[in-house]
Amino acid sequence: MPAPWPLDDQLCFAFYTANMAIQRTYKPLLDQLGLTYPQYLALHVLWEEDRRTIGTIARRLALESSTVTPLVKRLESGGLVVRERDPQDERQVRVRLTPAGWDLRERCSCIGEELVARSGMTLETLSELQGKVRAFRLALERSDGDAERTG
């Protein structure tokens, strides 16, 4: 049996440690705002398009609805969002930003800038990297879909 690749040579470990470094960079900034990283991401989804359903937020973040519901409840208890039943479909819960949730958008704008500054990389380099990582993720998702259809 061949020996496994050294950990530092494994792509998954590079993504994992990069993600951890990003979260360590964001954490003190988010702590000042009273947010966790998943809450920050959920707010971003709503800043892109308000009044999304729990299911839509979950799909956008690649999470289960059962994970997003308590996250949204914490945002609601913090006064940042309101959950409302969809009048056209009572089974659906829509999430709406409050004025405080919209105001937080401006206060969060420096977070991405901090990441760019700490990286020491140009916006062009980071944009290329982001595009390659997205393409990699999409390829894996397509592969998963193919495996599900043939499995």
GUBA-687954 format. One line per 5 residues: number of its first residue (from 1); their letters; for each residue x, y, z of N, C-alpha, C. Coordinates in nm, 2 decimals. Example, Ala and Ser with C-alpha at 12.3 -4.5 7.8 and 13.67 -1.06 7.14 Angstrom:
! GUBA-687954
1	AS	1.32 -0.57 0.78 1.23 -0.45 0.78 1.32 -0.33 0.78; 1.28 -0.22 0.71 1.37 -0.11 0.71 1.29 0.00 0.79
***
This chain:
! GUBA-687954
1	MPAPW	0.09 -0.12 0.00 0.00 0.00 0.00 0.09 0.12 0.00; 0.07 0.22 -0.09 0.15 0.34 -0.10 0.12 0.43 0.02; 0.23 0.50 0.06 0.21 0.59 0.17 0.13 0.71 0.13; 0.05 0.77 0.22 -0.03 0.88 0.18 0.06 1.00 0.15; 0.01 1.10 0.07 0.08 1.22 0.05 0.10 1.29 0.18
6	PLDDQ	0.22 1.36 0.19 0.24 1.44 0.31 0.12 1.54 0.32; 0.08 1.57 0.44 -0.03 1.66 0.47 -0.02 1.79 0.40; 0.10 1.85 0.40 0.12 1.98 0.34 0.11 1.98 0.19; 0.11 1.86 0.13 0.09 1.85 -0.02 -0.05 1.82 -0.06; -0.14 1.81 0.04 -0.28 1.77 0.01 -0.36 1.90 -0.01
11	LCFAF	-0.43 1.91 -0.12 -0.51 2.02 -0.15 -0.62 2.05 -0.05; -0.68 1.95 0.00 -0.79 1.96 0.10 -0.73 2.03 0.23; -0.61 2.00 0.26 -0.55 2.06 0.38 -0.52 2.21 0.36; -0.47 2.24 0.24 -0.45 2.38 0.20 -0.58 2.46 0.21; -0.69 2.41 0.16 -0.82 2.48 0.17 -0.86 2.49 0.32
16	YTANM	-0.85 2.38 0.39 -0.89 2.38 0.53 -0.81 2.49 0.61; -0.68 2.49 0.60 -0.60 2.58 0.67 -0.62 2.73 0.63; -0.64 2.75 0.50 -0.67 2.88 0.45 -0.81 2.93 0.51; -0.91 2.84 0.51 -1.03 2.88 0.57 -1.02 2.91 0.72; -0.94 2.84 0.79 -0.91 2.87 0.93 -0.84 3.00 0.95
21	AIQRT	-0.75 3.03 0.86 -0.68 3.16 0.87 -0.77 3.28 0.84; -0.86 3.26 0.74 -0.96 3.36 0.71 -1.05 3.38 0.83; -1.10 3.28 0.89 -1.19 3.29 1.01 -1.12 3.36 1.13; -0.99 3.33 1.15 -0.91 3.39 1.25 -0.90 3.54 1.22; -0.88 3.58 1.10 -0.87 3.72 1.06 -1.01 3.79 1.08
26	YKPLL	-1.12 3.73 1.05 -1.25 3.78 1.06 -1.30 3.79 1.21; -1.26 3.69 1.29 -1.32 3.68 1.42 -1.31 3.80 1.51; -1.20 3.87 1.53 -1.20 3.99 1.61 -1.29 4.10 1.56; -1.30 4.11 1.43 -1.38 4.21 1.36 -1.53 4.18 1.38; -1.56 4.05 1.37 -1.70 4.01 1.39 -1.74 4.01 1.53
31	DQLGL	-1.65 3.98 1.62 -1.67 3.99 1.77 -1.72 4.13 1.81; -1.65 4.23 1.75 -1.69 4.37 1.78 -1.83 4.40 1.73; -1.88 4.33 1.63 -2.01 4.35 1.58 -2.12 4.25 1.65; -2.07 4.16 1.73 -2.15 4.07 1.79 -2.20 3.96 1.70; -2.12 3.92 1.60 -2.16 3.82 1.50 -2.07 3.71 1.50
36	TYPQY	-2.12 3.59 1.46 -2.04 3.48 1.43 -2.02 3.48 1.28; -1.92 3.40 1.23 -1.89 3.39 1.09 -2.02 3.34 1.01; -2.08 3.23 1.06 -2.20 3.19 0.99 -2.32 3.30 0.99; -2.33 3.37 1.09 -2.43 3.48 1.09 -2.39 3.59 0.99; -2.27 3.62 0.99 -2.22 3.72 0.89 -2.25 3.67 0.75
41	LALHV	-2.23 3.54 0.72 -2.26 3.49 0.59 -2.41 3.50 0.56; -2.49 3.46 0.66 -2.64 3.47 0.64 -2.68 3.61 0.61; -2.62 3.71 0.68 -2.66 3.85 0.66 -2.62 3.89 0.51; -2.50 3.84 0.47 -2.46 3.87 0.33 -2.56 3.82 0.23; -2.62 3.70 0.25 -2.72 3.65 0.16 -2.84 3.74 0.16
46	LWEED	-2.88 3.79 0.27 -2.99 3.89 0.28 -2.96 4.02 0.22; -2.83 4.07 0.24 -2.79 4.20 0.18 -2.80 4.19 0.03; -2.77 4.07 -0.03 -2.78 4.05 -0.17 -2.92 4.05 -0.22; -3.01 3.99 -0.14 -3.15 3.99 -0.17 -3.23 3.96 -0.04; -3.30 4.07 0.00 -3.38 4.06 0.12 -3.50 3.97 0.10
51	RRTIG	-3.56 3.93 0.21 -3.69 3.85 0.22 -3.67 3.71 0.15; -3.56 3.65 0.17 -3.54 3.51 0.12 -3.60 3.41 0.22; -3.63 3.30 0.17 -3.68 3.19 0.26 -3.56 3.12 0.33; -3.59 3.06 0.44 -3.49 2.98 0.51 -3.42 2.88 0.41; -3.50 2.81 0.33 -3.45 2.71 0.24 -3.35 2.78 0.14
56	TIARR	-3.39 2.90 0.09 -3.30 2.97 -0.01 -3.17 3.01 0.06; -3.18 3.06 0.18 -3.06 3.09 0.25 -2.97 2.97 0.27; -3.03 2.86 0.31 -2.96 2.73 0.33 -2.89 2.69 0.20; -2.96 2.69 0.09 -2.90 2.65 -0.04 -2.78 2.74 -0.07; -2.80 2.87 -0.06 -2.70 2.97 -0.09 -2.57 2.95 -0.01
61	LALES	-2.59 2.90 0.12 -2.47 2.88 0.20 -2.43 2.73 0.21; -2.49 2.65 0.12 -2.46 2.51 0.12 -2.47 2.44 0.26; -2.58 2.48 0.32 -2.61 2.42 0.46 -2.75 2.36 0.45; -2.79 2.29 0.56 -2.92 2.23 0.57 -3.01 2.34 0.64; -3.14 2.34 0.60 -3.23 2.43 0.66 -3.23 2.42 0.82
66	STVTP	-3.21 2.30 0.86 -3.21 2.28 1.01 -3.09 2.34 1.08; -2.99 2.37 1.00 -2.87 2.45 1.05 -2.90 2.60 1.05; -2.97 2.64 0.94 -2.99 2.78 0.92 -3.10 2.84 1.02; -3.20 2.76 1.05 -3.31 2.81 1.13 -3.26 2.86 1.27; -3.18 2.79 1.35 -3.13 2.84 1.47 -3.04 2.97 1.45
71	LVKRL	-2.96 2.97 1.35 -2.88 3.08 1.31 -2.96 3.20 1.29; -3.07 3.19 1.22 -3.16 3.30 1.19 -3.23 3.34 1.32; -3.27 3.25 1.40 -3.33 3.28 1.53 -3.24 3.37 1.61; -3.11 3.34 1.61 -3.02 3.42 1.69 -3.01 3.56 1.63; -3.01 3.57 1.50 -3.01 3.70 1.44 -3.13 3.78 1.47
76	ESGGL	-3.24 3.71 1.48 -3.37 3.77 1.51 -3.37 3.82 1.66; -3.32 3.74 1.75 -3.31 3.78 1.89 -3.22 3.90 1.90; -3.12 3.92 1.81 -3.03 4.03 1.81 -3.09 4.15 1.74; -3.21 4.14 1.69 -3.28 4.26 1.63 -3.24 4.29 1.49; -3.17 4.19 1.42 -3.11 4.22 1.29 -3.21 4.17 1.18
81	VVRER	-3.29 4.07 1.21 -3.38 4.02 1.11 -3.52 3.99 1.18; -3.62 3.97 1.09 -3.75 3.93 1.14 -3.79 3.81 1.05; -3.84 3.70 1.11 -3.90 3.59 1.04 -4.05 3.61 1.02; -4.10 3.58 0.90 -4.24 3.60 0.87 -4.28 3.48 0.78; -4.40 3.43 0.80 -4.46 3.33 0.72 -4.50 3.40 0.58
86	DPQDE	-4.47 3.33 0.48 -4.50 3.38 0.34 -4.65 3.37 0.32; -4.72 3.49 0.29 -4.86 3.49 0.28 -4.91 3.40 0.17; -4.83 3.37 0.06 -4.87 3.29 -0.05 -4.85 3.14 -0.02; -4.76 3.11 0.07 -4.73 2.97 0.11 -4.69 2.97 0.26; -4.79 2.94 0.34 -4.77 2.94 0.49 -4.66 2.85 0.54
91	RQVRV	-4.62 2.75 0.45 -4.51 2.66 0.49 -4.37 2.72 0.49; -4.36 2.83 0.41 -4.24 2.90 0.39 -4.22 3.01 0.49; -4.10 3.02 0.55 -4.06 3.13 0.64 -3.97 3.22 0.56; -4.00 3.35 0.55 -3.92 3.44 0.49 -3.85 3.52 0.59; -3.72 3.56 0.56 -3.64 3.64 0.66 -3.62 3.78 0.60
96	RLTPA	-3.65 3.88 0.68 -3.64 4.02 0.64 -3.55 4.09 0.73; -3.46 4.17 0.67 -3.37 4.25 0.74 -3.44 4.36 0.81; -3.40 4.39 0.93 -3.45 4.51 1.00 -3.36 4.63 0.97; -3.40 4.75 1.01 -3.31 4.87 0.98 -3.17 4.84 1.05; -3.17 4.78 1.16 -3.04 4.75 1.23 -2.96 4.65 1.14
101	GWDLR	-3.03 4.55 1.08 -2.96 4.46 0.99 -2.90 4.53 0.87; -2.98 4.62 0.82 -2.92 4.70 0.70 -2.81 4.79 0.74; -2.82 4.85 0.86 -2.71 4.94 0.91 -2.58 4.86 0.93; -2.59 4.74 0.97 -2.47 4.66 0.99 -2.39 4.63 0.86; -2.46 4.64 0.75 -2.39 4.62 0.62 -2.28 4.72 0.61
106	ERCSC	-2.30 4.84 0.64 -2.20 4.95 0.63 -2.08 4.92 0.72; -2.11 4.87 0.84 -2.01 4.85 0.94 -1.93 4.72 0.91; -1.98 4.64 0.82 -1.91 4.51 0.78 -1.82 4.54 0.66; -1.83 4.65 0.60 -1.76 4.67 0.47 -1.61 4.66 0.49; -1.56 4.69 0.61 -1.41 4.69 0.63 -1.36 4.55 0.64
111	IGEEL	-1.44 4.45 0.67 -1.39 4.31 0.69 -1.32 4.26 0.57; -1.38 4.27 0.46 -1.32 4.22 0.33 -1.19 4.30 0.30; -1.19 4.43 0.33 -1.07 4.51 0.31 -0.96 4.46 0.40; -0.99 4.43 0.52 -0.89 4.38 0.61 -0.82 4.25 0.56; -0.90 4.16 0.51 -0.85 4.04 0.45 -0.75 4.06 0.34
116	VARSG	-0.79 4.15 0.25 -0.71 4.19 0.14 -0.58 4.25 0.19; -0.59 4.34 0.28 -0.47 4.41 0.33 -0.37 4.31 0.40; -0.43 4.22 0.48 -0.34 4.12 0.55 -0.28 4.02 0.45; -0.35 3.99 0.34 -0.29 3.89 0.24 -0.17 3.95 0.17; -0.16 4.08 0.16 -0.05 4.14 0.08 -0.06 4.11 -0.07
121	MTLET	-0.17 4.06 -0.11 -0.19 4.03 -0.25 -0.27 4.14 -0.32; -0.26 4.15 -0.45 -0.33 4.24 -0.53 -0.48 4.19 -0.54; -0.57 4.29 -0.57 -0.71 4.25 -0.59 -0.72 4.16 -0.72; -0.64 4.18 -0.82 -0.64 4.10 -0.93 -0.60 3.95 -0.90; -0.49 3.94 -0.82 -0.45 3.80 -0.78 -0.55 3.73 -0.70
126	LSELQ	-0.61 3.81 -0.61 -0.72 3.75 -0.52 -0.84 3.71 -0.60; -0.87 3.79 -0.70 -0.99 3.77 -0.79 -0.97 3.64 -0.87; -0.85 3.63 -0.92 -0.81 3.50 -1.00 -0.82 3.38 -0.91; -0.76 3.39 -0.79 -0.77 3.28 -0.69 -0.91 3.24 -0.66; -1.00 3.34 -0.63 -1.14 3.32 -0.60 -1.21 3.25 -0.72
131	GKVRA	-1.18 3.29 -0.84 -1.24 3.23 -0.96 -1.19 3.08 -0.97; -1.07 3.05 -0.94 -1.02 2.91 -0.95 -1.08 2.83 -0.84; -1.09 2.88 -0.72 -1.15 2.80 -0.61 -1.30 2.78 -0.64; -1.37 2.88 -0.70 -1.51 2.86 -0.73 -1.52 2.75 -0.84; -1.44 2.75 -0.94 -1.44 2.65 -1.05 -1.41 2.51 -0.99
136	FRLAL	-1.32 2.50 -0.90 -1.29 2.38 -0.84 -1.41 2.32 -0.76; -1.48 2.41 -0.68 -1.60 2.37 -0.61 -1.71 2.33 -0.70; -1.73 2.40 -0.81 -1.84 2.37 -0.90 -1.81 2.23 -0.97; -1.68 2.21 -1.00 -1.65 2.08 -1.06 -1.68 1.96 -0.97; -1.64 1.98 -0.84 -1.67 1.88 -0.74 -1.82 1.86 -0.72
141	ERSDG	-1.90 1.97 -0.73 -2.05 1.96 -0.71 -2.11 1.89 -0.83; -2.05 1.92 -0.95 -2.10 1.85 -1.07 -2.07 1.70 -1.06; -1.95 1.67 -1.02 -1.91 1.53 -1.00 -2.00 1.46 -0.90; -2.03 1.53 -0.79 -2.12 1.47 -0.69 -2.26 1.44 -0.75; -2.31 1.53 -0.84 -2.44 1.51 -0.90 -2.43 1.40 -1.00
146	DAERT	-2.32 1.39 -1.07 -2.31 1.27 -1.16 -2.31 1.14 -1.09; -2.24 1.14 -0.98 -2.23 1.01 -0.90 -2.36 0.98 -0.84; -2.44 1.08 -0.80 -2.58 1.05 -0.75 -2.67 0.99 -0.86; -2.66 1.05 -0.98 -2.74 1.00 -1.09 -2.70 0.86 -1.13; -2.57 0.82 -1.13 -2.53 0.69 -1.17 -2.52 0.59 -1.06
151	G	-2.53 0.64 -0.93 -2.51 0.55 -0.82 -2.64 0.49 -0.78
***
